[in-house]
């Protein structure tokens, strides 16, 4: 399996997990020249911009730690573009969440960090 289908698989799992926790999908794979946001979901009145990360091995660090400061800046730029284009969401509070999957031994449970960064 190539990288893109692997990413899509974990994004679908994250979307399902979040929907089970009451979030509603706004859009997936919002793409801009600045980058892409995996999932944009509504959590009551809040817009959650969600980065999904998967690591089959922790040899190069955990999935959580792969959301670097540079990646956070890209996500913030993308989120600003989303809110500017989709003005219906411009007055809603926003946050950045991370859903991380680490599977070094095949046992995969999501780690959900709400408001992972500002």
C-alpha atoms as a printed R data frame, in Angstrom:
    type eleno elety resid chain resno       x      y      z
1   ATOM     1    CA   UNK     A     1   0.000  0.000  0.000
2   ATOM     2    CA   UNK     A     2   1.342  3.432 -0.906
3   ATOM     3    CA   UNK     A     3   1.454  6.443  1.388
4   ATOM     4    CA   UNK     A     4  -1.712  8.155  0.068
5   ATOM     5    CA   UNK     A     5  -4.085  5.164  0.614
6   ATOM     6    CA   UNK     A     6  -2.544  4.614  4.057
7   ATOM     7    CA   UNK     A     7  -3.209  8.243  4.948
8   ATOM     8    CA   UNK     A     8  -6.769  8.048  3.633
9   ATOM     9    CA   UNK     A     9  -7.407  4.916  5.700
10  ATOM    10    CA   UNK     A    10  -6.298  6.582  8.950
11  ATOM    11    CA   UNK     A    11  -8.190  9.770  8.122
12  ATOM    12    CA   UNK     A    12 -11.371  7.707  7.636
13  ATOM    13    CA   UNK     A    13 -10.790  5.969 10.972
14  ATOM    14    CA   UNK     A    14 -10.278  9.333 12.670
15  ATOM    15    CA   UNK     A    15 -13.407 10.763 11.059
16  ATOM    16    CA   UNK     A    16 -15.464  7.784 12.255
17  ATOM    17    CA   UNK     A    17 -13.969  8.046 15.760
18  ATOM    18    CA   UNK     A    18 -14.759 11.762 15.981
19  ATOM    19    CA   UNK     A    19 -18.297 11.293 14.693
20  ATOM    20    CA   UNK     A    20 -18.828  8.698 17.425
21  ATOM    21    CA   UNK     A    21 -17.851 11.463 19.853
22  ATOM    22    CA   UNK     A    22 -20.462 13.856 18.470
23  ATOM    23    CA   UNK     A    23 -18.495 15.917 15.949
24  ATOM    24    CA   UNK     A    24 -20.011 16.645 12.539
25  ATOM    25    CA   UNK     A    25 -18.023 16.668  9.316
26  ATOM    26    CA   UNK     A    26 -17.766 20.001  7.520
27  ATOM    27    CA   UNK     A    27 -15.221 18.881  4.916
28  ATOM    28    CA   UNK     A    28 -12.243 16.588  4.459
29  ATOM    29    CA   UNK     A    29  -8.926 17.204  2.733
30  ATOM    30    CA   UNK     A    30  -9.311 20.977  2.443
31  ATOM    31    CA   UNK     A    31  -6.466 21.868  0.099
32  ATOM    32    CA   UNK     A    32  -4.816 25.243 -0.485
33  ATOM    33    CA   UNK     A    33  -1.473 26.371 -1.903
34  ATOM    34    CA   UNK     A    34  -0.339 26.619  1.745
35  ATOM    35    CA   UNK     A    35  -1.122 22.950  2.441
36  ATOM    36    CA   UNK     A    36  -3.989 20.687  3.436
37  ATOM    37    CA   UNK     A    37  -6.197 20.137  6.464
38  ATOM    38    CA   UNK     A    38  -7.209 16.500  6.864
39  ATOM    39    CA   UNK     A    39 -10.581 17.051  8.530
40  ATOM    40    CA   UNK     A    40 -12.638 20.093  9.403
41  ATOM    41    CA   UNK     A    41 -15.411 19.260 11.836
42  ATOM    42    CA   UNK     A    42 -17.958 21.004 13.985
43  ATOM    43    CA   UNK     A    43 -17.931 20.359 17.721
44  ATOM    44    CA   UNK     A    44 -21.088 22.091 18.961
45  ATOM    45    CA   UNK     A    45 -20.343 25.742 18.069
46  ATOM    46    CA   UNK     A    46 -16.592 25.280 17.527
47  ATOM    47    CA   UNK     A    47 -14.819 24.582 14.234
48  ATOM    48    CA   UNK     A    48 -12.139 21.932 14.782
49  ATOM    49    CA   UNK     A    49  -9.276 21.757 12.288
50  ATOM    50    CA   UNK     A    50  -7.939 18.230 12.645
51  ATOM    51    CA   UNK     A    51  -4.552 16.822 11.700
52  ATOM    52    CA   UNK     A    52  -4.426 13.016 11.512
53  ATOM    53    CA   UNK     A    53  -1.065 11.308 12.034
54  ATOM    54    CA   UNK     A    54  -0.074  7.659 11.824
55  ATOM    55    CA   UNK     A    55   3.216  5.969 12.621
56  ATOM    56    CA   UNK     A    56   3.799  2.271 12.050
57  ATOM    57    CA   UNK     A    57   7.054  2.601 13.961
58  ATOM    58    CA   UNK     A    58   8.215  5.009 16.627
59  ATOM    59    CA   UNK     A    59  11.810  4.768 15.452
60  ATOM    60    CA   UNK     A    60  11.616  8.368 14.201
61  ATOM    61    CA   UNK     A    61   9.323  9.593 16.968
62  ATOM    62    CA   UNK     A    62   5.671  9.269 17.796
63  ATOM    63    CA   UNK     A    63   2.783 10.396 15.631
64  ATOM    64    CA   UNK     A    64   2.022 13.219 18.075
65  ATOM    65    CA   UNK     A    65   5.566 14.557 17.889
66  ATOM    66    CA   UNK     A    66   5.467 14.625 14.091
67  ATOM    67    CA   UNK     A    67   3.208 17.704 14.195
68  ATOM    68    CA   UNK     A    68   6.090 20.149 14.148
69  ATOM    69    CA   UNK     A    69   6.016 23.924 14.560
70  ATOM    70    CA   UNK     A    70   6.322 24.236 10.763
71  ATOM    71    CA   UNK     A    71   3.316 21.944 10.266
72  ATOM    72    CA   UNK     A    72   1.357 23.952 12.830
73  ATOM    73    CA   UNK     A    73   2.090 27.169 10.912
74  ATOM    74    CA   UNK     A    74   0.855 25.554  7.671
75  ATOM    75    CA   UNK     A    75  -2.329 24.375  9.345
76  ATOM    76    CA   UNK     A    76  -2.970 27.857 10.731
77  ATOM    77    CA   UNK     A    77  -2.534 29.416  7.272
78  ATOM    78    CA   UNK     A    78  -4.903 26.849  5.746
79  ATOM    79    CA   UNK     A    79  -7.462 27.420  8.501
80  ATOM    80    CA   UNK     A    80  -7.353 31.180  7.905
81  ATOM    81    CA   UNK     A    81  -7.994 30.588  4.198
82  ATOM    82    CA   UNK     A    82 -10.897 28.269  5.012
83  ATOM    83    CA   UNK     A    83 -12.542 30.826  7.299
84  ATOM    84    CA   UNK     A    84 -12.010 33.597  4.713
85  ATOM    85    CA   UNK     A    85 -13.579 31.471  1.950
86  ATOM    86    CA   UNK     A    86 -16.363 29.993  4.075
87  ATOM    87    CA   UNK     A    87 -17.634 33.108  5.814
88  ATOM    88    CA   UNK     A    88 -20.479 31.202  7.506
89  ATOM    89    CA   UNK     A    89 -17.806 29.864  9.886
90  ATOM    90    CA   UNK     A    90 -15.960 33.152 10.430
91  ATOM    91    CA   UNK     A    91 -17.717 33.970 13.717
92  ATOM    92    CA   UNK     A    92 -17.316 30.538 15.276
93  ATOM    93    CA   UNK     A    93 -14.517 29.762 17.717
94  ATOM    94    CA   UNK     A    94 -11.812 27.551 16.233
95  ATOM    95    CA   UNK     A    95  -9.299 25.068 17.559
96  ATOM    96    CA   UNK     A    96  -6.618 22.727 16.243
97  ATOM    97    CA   UNK     A    97  -6.861 19.062 17.215
98  ATOM    98    CA   UNK     A    98  -4.543 16.144 16.542
99  ATOM    99    CA   UNK     A    99  -5.614 12.523 16.211
100 ATOM   100    CA   UNK     A   100  -2.562 10.288 16.450
101 ATOM   101    CA   UNK     A   101  -2.190  6.587 15.780
102 ATOM   102    CA   UNK     A   102   1.003  4.777 16.793
103 ATOM   103    CA   UNK     A   103   1.133  1.106 15.822
104 ATOM   104    CA   UNK     A   104   4.592 -0.281 16.604
105 ATOM   105    CA   UNK     A   105   3.071 -3.545 17.855
106 ATOM   106    CA   UNK     A   106  -0.175 -3.569 15.873
107 ATOM   107    CA   UNK     A   107  -2.383 -2.345 18.735
108 ATOM   108    CA   UNK     A   108  -3.845  0.932 17.523
109 ATOM   109    CA   UNK     A   109  -5.945  3.219 19.684
110 ATOM   110    CA   UNK     A   110  -6.373  6.863 18.717
111 ATOM   111    CA   UNK     A   111  -4.941  9.589 20.893
112 ATOM   112    CA   UNK     A   112  -7.092 12.696 20.562
113 ATOM   113    CA   UNK     A   113  -5.589 15.971 21.677
114 ATOM   114    CA   UNK     A   114  -8.145 18.752 21.627
115 ATOM   115    CA   UNK     A   115  -6.715 22.237 21.210
116 ATOM   116    CA   UNK     A   116  -3.286 20.707 20.631
117 ATOM   117    CA   UNK     A   117  -1.822 24.105 19.760
118 ATOM   118    CA   UNK     A   118  -2.920 27.742 19.385
